Every structure is written in C-alpha cells, then in structure tokens.
C-alpha cells in the first residue's frame, strides 16, 4: 500500500470508536452503516456525473472537469473505506481480493459469480 493509504487506514482505525464530536469519520461510524452506505451511494452518483462531464469537455473546461472526476472518485474511495472499516475490514482485504483475481480472465471471474 502507498503511504497515503497506510496513513488513511490508521486514521480510520483510530476514529472507528472515537467520540462523534471528534471527527467526521467518528460521526459516520456513530450514525451507523446505513448512513455510511448512503454517503457511498451519494458520492458514487456524483462521481458518475463528473466522469460523464469529463468525457467530452471543451478545451477551456478540460482540466477542471478532469479534476472534479478525480475528487469525486476520492470521495467514493474514502467513504467505501469508512464502510469497510465499520465492518472490521480494510484496504488490505480489497488488495488481497484484487491480487487473487490476477491470472483470472475478467470474463471468467464475472461468469463464475452469476452461475447458480
């Protein structure tokens, strides 16, 4: 993991059981998983809109719209990590799952999830 993700993982762990008055992350944990997931959905919607806007920008808007897509993606990742933290999971769990998938065709992996 990068230093940023290591630091973020540490902060999320520290604030998981902190007073809700102490930080935004602690407030989210205090409000519960449904509120955290609401934020994930809200940020995902904003990221989708930002990405669509950035797909065909005018030259004057190109950098602003690309930066907005990055910012919204960061918000999705952040709130997703808060959700994982709430469940006692972390980025290392996602990293392990992604590593497990190397060497497996994406098409095969997706098909394996839809078979019953």
ZADO-1210 file (C-alpha; in nm, 4 decimals, padded with zeros to 6 digits):
<atoms>
<atom x="00.0000" y="00.0000" z="00.0000" code="UNK" pos="1"/>
<atom x="00.1076" y="00.3547" z="-00.0540" code="UNK" pos="2"/>
<atom x="00.1918" y="00.5844" z="00.2334" code="UNK" pos="3"/>
<atom x="-00.1345" y="00.7743" z="00.1817" code="UNK" pos="4"/>
<atom x="-00.3428" y="00.4593" z="00.2139" code="UNK" pos="5"/>
<atom x="-00.1372" y="00.3391" z="00.5105" code="UNK" pos="6"/>
<atom x="-00.1993" y="00.6711" z="00.6869" code="UNK" pos="7"/>
<atom x="-00.5663" y="00.6714" z="00.5940" code="UNK" pos="8"/>
<atom x="-00.6112" y="00.3155" z="00.7204" code="UNK" pos="9"/>
<atom x="-00.4538" y="00.4148" z="01.0503" code="UNK" pos="10"/>
<atom x="-00.6785" y="00.7202" z="01.0869" code="UNK" pos="11"/>
<atom x="-00.9901" y="00.5176" z="01.0062" code="UNK" pos="12"/>
<atom x="-00.8961" y="00.2562" z="01.2664" code="UNK" pos="13"/>
<atom x="-00.8283" y="00.5234" z="01.5296" code="UNK" pos="14"/>
<atom x="-01.1576" y="00.7005" z="01.4694" code="UNK" pos="15"/>
<atom x="-01.3802" y="00.3943" z="01.4446" code="UNK" pos="16"/>
<atom x="-01.4673" y="00.4067" z="01.8149" code="UNK" pos="17"/>
<atom x="-01.3893" y="00.7731" z="01.8794" code="UNK" pos="18"/>
<atom x="-01.6377" y="01.0277" z="02.0076" code="UNK" pos="19"/>
<atom x="-01.8690" y="01.1521" z="01.7320" code="UNK" pos="20"/>
<atom x="-01.7747" y="01.5044" z="01.8367" code="UNK" pos="21"/>
<atom x="-01.4118" y="01.4418" z="01.7441" code="UNK" pos="22"/>
<atom x="-01.4237" y="01.3845" z="01.3671" code="UNK" pos="23"/>
<atom x="-01.6346" y="01.3341" z="01.0576" code="UNK" pos="24"/>
<atom x="-01.5328" y="00.9663" z="01.0413" code="UNK" pos="25"/>
<atom x="-01.6362" y="00.9138" z="01.4032" code="UNK" pos="26"/>
<atom x="-01.9706" y="01.0810" z="01.3267" code="UNK" pos="27"/>
<atom x="-02.0279" y="00.8433" z="01.0356" code="UNK" pos="28"/>
<atom x="-01.9462" y="00.5393" z="01.2487" code="UNK" pos="29"/>
<atom x="-02.1753" y="00.6667" z="01.5237" code="UNK" pos="30"/>
<atom x="-02.4636" y="00.7092" z="01.2736" code="UNK" pos="31"/>
<atom x="-02.4151" y="00.3517" z="01.1553" code="UNK" pos="32"/>
<atom x="-02.3656" y="00.1516" z="00.8406" code="UNK" pos="33"/>
<atom x="-02.6819" y="00.2707" z="00.6656" code="UNK" pos="34"/>
<atom x="-02.5668" y="00.6338" z="00.6840" code="UNK" pos="35"/>
<atom x="-02.2188" y="00.5381" z="00.5637" code="UNK" pos="36"/>
<atom x="-02.3652" y="00.3456" z="00.2704" code="UNK" pos="37"/>
<atom x="-02.5925" y="00.6387" z="00.1896" code="UNK" pos="38"/>
<atom x="-02.2777" y="00.8513" z="00.1584" code="UNK" pos="39"/>
<atom x="-02.1117" y="00.5884" z="-00.0637" code="UNK" pos="40"/>
<atom x="-02.4141" y="00.5966" z="-00.2946" code="UNK" pos="41"/>
<atom x="-02.4299" y="00.9754" z="-00.2971" code="UNK" pos="42"/>
<atom x="-02.0602" y="01.0058" z="-00.3789" code="UNK" pos="43"/>
<atom x="-02.0819" y="00.7312" z="-00.6439" code="UNK" pos="44"/>
<atom x="-02.3618" y="00.9217" z="-00.8161" code="UNK" pos="45"/>
<atom x="-02.1566" y="01.2415" z="-00.8081" code="UNK" pos="46"/>
<atom x="-01.8560" y="01.0529" z="-00.9470" code="UNK" pos="47"/>
<atom x="-02.0633" y="00.9135" z="-01.2336" code="UNK" pos="48"/>
<atom x="-02.1876" y="01.2604" z="-01.3239" code="UNK" pos="49"/>
<atom x="-01.8367" y="01.4065" z="-01.3003" code="UNK" pos="50"/>
<atom x="-01.6928" y="01.1298" z="-01.5204" code="UNK" pos="51"/>
<atom x="-01.9660" y="01.1792" z="-01.7806" code="UNK" pos="52"/>
<atom x="-01.8988" y="01.5545" z="-01.7794" code="UNK" pos="53"/>
<atom x="-01.5252" y="01.4932" z="-01.8201" code="UNK" pos="54"/>
<atom x="-01.5631" y="01.2550" z="-02.1122" code="UNK" pos="55"/>
<atom x="-01.6074" y="01.5233" z="-02.3810" code="UNK" pos="56"/>
<atom x="-01.5129" y="01.8578" z="-02.2263" code="UNK" pos="57"/>
<atom x="-01.4387" y="02.1778" z="-02.4103" code="UNK" pos="58"/>
<atom x="-01.0722" y="02.2743" z="-02.4030" code="UNK" pos="59"/>
<atom x="-01.1497" y="02.5512" z="-02.1537" code="UNK" pos="60"/>
<atom x="-01.3155" y="02.3078" z="-01.9103" code="UNK" pos="61"/>
<atom x="-01.0897" y="02.0034" z="-01.9618" code="UNK" pos="62"/>
<atom x="-00.8665" y="02.0316" z="-01.6535" code="UNK" pos="63"/>
<atom x="-01.1444" y="02.1467" z="-01.4192" code="UNK" pos="64"/>
<atom x="-01.3717" y="01.8591" z="-01.5201" code="UNK" pos="65"/>
<atom x="-01.0932" y="01.6008" z="-01.5026" code="UNK" pos="66"/>
<atom x="-01.0008" y="01.7244" z="-01.1550" code="UNK" pos="67"/>
<atom x="-01.3657" y="01.7064" z="-01.0485" code="UNK" pos="68"/>
<atom x="-01.3810" y="01.3417" z="-01.1608" code="UNK" pos="69"/>
<atom x="-01.0694" y="01.2676" z="-00.9537" code="UNK" pos="70"/>
<atom x="-01.2107" y="01.4461" z="-00.6480" code="UNK" pos="71"/>
<atom x="-01.5395" y="01.2587" z="-00.6671" code="UNK" pos="72"/>
<atom x="-01.3567" y="00.9283" z="-00.7114" code="UNK" pos="73"/>
<atom x="-01.1535" y="01.0082" z="-00.4000" code="UNK" pos="74"/>
<atom x="-01.4807" y="01.0686" z="-00.2133" code="UNK" pos="75"/>
<atom x="-01.6171" y="00.7293" z="-00.3261" code="UNK" pos="76"/>
<atom x="-01.2991" y="00.5510" z="-00.2225" code="UNK" pos="77"/>
<atom x="-01.2885" y="00.7328" z="00.1118" code="UNK" pos="78"/>
<atom x="-01.6483" y="00.6538" z="00.2047" code="UNK" pos="79"/>
<atom x="-01.6079" y="00.2943" z="00.0821" code="UNK" pos="80"/>
<atom x="-01.3079" y="00.2575" z="00.3138" code="UNK" pos="81"/>
<atom x="-01.5137" y="00.4001" z="00.6014" code="UNK" pos="82"/>
<atom x="-01.7783" y="00.1341" z="00.5272" code="UNK" pos="83"/>
<atom x="-01.5162" y="-00.1404" z="00.5255" code="UNK" pos="84"/>
<atom x="-01.3701" y="-00.0048" z="00.8498" code="UNK" pos="85"/>
<atom x="-01.7152" y="-00.0155" z="01.0064" code="UNK" pos="86"/>
<atom x="-01.7267" y="-00.3856" z="00.9174" code="UNK" pos="87"/>
<atom x="-01.3806" y="-00.4514" z="01.0591" code="UNK" pos="88"/>
<atom x="-01.2290" y="-00.4782" z="00.7123" code="UNK" pos="89"/>
<atom x="-00.9747" y="-00.2630" z="00.5347" code="UNK" pos="90"/>
<atom x="-00.7897" y="-00.1803" z="00.2201" code="UNK" pos="91"/>
<atom x="-00.5628" y="-00.4811" z="00.2691" code="UNK" pos="92"/>
<atom x="-00.8692" y="-00.7042" z="00.2298" code="UNK" pos="93"/>
<atom x="-00.9590" y="-00.5388" z="-00.1005" code="UNK" pos="94"/>
<atom x="-00.5961" y="-00.5547" z="-00.2106" code="UNK" pos="95"/>
<atom x="-00.5873" y="-00.9291" z="-00.1341" code="UNK" pos="96"/>
<atom x="-00.9060" y="-00.9864" z="-00.3334" code="UNK" pos="97"/>
<atom x="-00.7703" y="-00.7957" z="-00.6316" code="UNK" pos="98"/>
<atom x="-00.4431" y="-00.9896" z="-00.6104" code="UNK" pos="99"/>
<atom x="-00.6405" y="-01.3146" z="-00.6036" code="UNK" pos="100"/>
<atom x="-00.8027" y="-01.2189" z="-00.9317" code="UNK" pos="101"/>
<atom x="-00.4750" y="-01.1747" z="-01.1219" code="UNK" pos="102"/>
<atom x="-00.4341" y="-01.4505" z="-01.3735" code="UNK" pos="103"/>
<atom x="-00.8099" y="-01.4973" z="-01.3979" code="UNK" pos="104"/>
<atom x="-00.9917" y="-01.3663" z="-01.7002" code="UNK" pos="105"/>
<atom x="-01.2295" y="-01.0881" z="-01.6031" code="UNK" pos="106"/>
<atom x="-01.4933" y="-01.2525" z="-01.8189" code="UNK" pos="107"/>
<atom x="-01.4453" y="-01.5876" z="-01.6441" code="UNK" pos="108"/>
<atom x="-01.4480" y="-01.4270" z="-01.2989" code="UNK" pos="109"/>
<atom x="-01.7712" y="-01.2428" z="-01.3734" code="UNK" pos="110"/>
<atom x="-01.9324" y="-01.5573" z="-01.5148" code="UNK" pos="111"/>
<atom x="-01.8395" y="-01.7507" z="-01.2020" code="UNK" pos="112"/>
<atom x="-02.0341" y="-01.5023" z="-00.9890" code="UNK" pos="113"/>
<atom x="-02.3517" y="-01.5331" z="-01.1972" code="UNK" pos="114"/>
<atom x="-02.3682" y="-01.9128" z="-01.2087" code="UNK" pos="115"/>
<atom x="-02.6030" y="-02.0809" z="-00.9653" code="UNK" pos="116"/>
</atoms>
